[in-house]
Amino acid sequence: MLQLAAATGEIDLKYLDESGFCLWSEPGYTYYFRGEQKRLEQTKRRGRRLSIIGLLQPLISFVYGLVIGGVNRKSYIQIMEQEAADAQRGVVLRKLSPGAK
């Protein structure tokens, strides 16, 4: 129903999603020579998390924001307020989820 309203130009339908990345990750598996003691070396400084929040309007636009650390309430509201200020007509946002139609 929302896709139909977007196709007729009644609304701008945008999809919202957030994801985080880390520069350091623990190795899932390792190789050792026979008879050698197993060990996992870790760096002392792991770095900080980088999060991205994006708004996708298929075939029209992709707007995103990058945040060091996690996306908190304040940064989420800033992005949503900016999107609302830029809107020319009603905007409906849907959070992306696996299998969403």
C-alpha positions in Angstrom: 0.0 0.0 0.0 2.8 2.4 0.9 4.7 1.4 -2.3 1.6 2.2 -4.4 1.2 5.7 -2.7 4.9 6.3 -3.4 4.6 5.2 -7.0 1.7 7.6 -7.6 3.7 10.5 -6.1 1.4 10.9 -3.1 4.2 10.4 -0.6 7.9 10.0 -0.4 8.6 6.5 1.0 12.1 6.2 2.5 13.7 3.3 4.2 15.7 3.7 7.4 18.5 1.5 8.7 21.5 1.7 11.0 24.6 -0.4 11.2 27.9 -0.3 13.1 31.4 -1.2 12.3 34.5 -1.8 14.4 38.1 -1.7 13.2 39.2 -4.6 15.4 37.7 -8.1 15.4 38.7 -11.3 17.1 40.0 -13.9 14.6 37.5 -16.7 14.1 40.1 -19.3 13.4 43.9 -19.6 13.4 46.6 -21.9 12.2 49.6 -23.2 14.2 52.5 -25.5 13.5 52.2 -28.8 15.2 53.7 -28.7 18.7 53.5 -24.9 18.9 51.5 -23.3 21.7 48.2 -21.7 20.5 47.9 -18.0 21.2 45.8 -15.0 20.1 47.6 -11.7 19.9 45.5 -8.6 20.5 46.3 -5.0 19.9 46.3 -2.8 22.9 44.1 -0.2 21.3 41.1 -1.5 19.6 39.7 1.7 18.2 36.2 3.0 18.3 33.0 2.0 16.7 31.8 3.7 13.5 28.0 3.8 13.0 26.1 4.8 9.9 22.4 5.6 9.7 20.9 5.9 6.2 17.7 6.9 4.5 17.1 5.3 1.1 14.4 6.4 -1.4 14.9 3.8 -4.1 16.1 5.2 -7.5 15.9 8.7 -6.1 18.2 9.4 -3.1 20.4 8.1 -0.3 21.1 10.3 2.7 23.3 9.1 5.5 25.0 10.2 8.6 28.2 8.9 10.2 28.7 8.8 14.0 31.8 7.8 16.0 30.4 5.5 18.6 26.8 4.4 18.5 23.7 6.2 17.1 22.1 7.7 20.2 18.8 9.4 20.6 20.3 12.9 20.1 22.0 12.1 16.8 18.9 10.1 15.6 16.7 13.1 16.3 19.1 15.5 14.5 19.0 13.3 11.3 15.2 13.0 11.5 14.7 16.7 12.0 17.0 17.5 9.0 15.0 15.1 6.8 11.7 16.6 7.9 13.0 20.1 7.1 14.0 19.0 3.6 10.7 17.2 2.9 8.5 18.7 0.3 5.6 16.4 0.9 4.5 13.8 3.3 7.3 11.4 4.1 6.8 7.9 5.4 9.8 6.1 6.9 10.1 2.3 7.3 12.9 0.6 9.1 14.5 -2.0 7.0 14.3 -5.6 8.2 15.1 -8.9 6.7 12.4 -10.0 4.4 10.6 -6.6 4.5 8.2 -6.0 1.5 
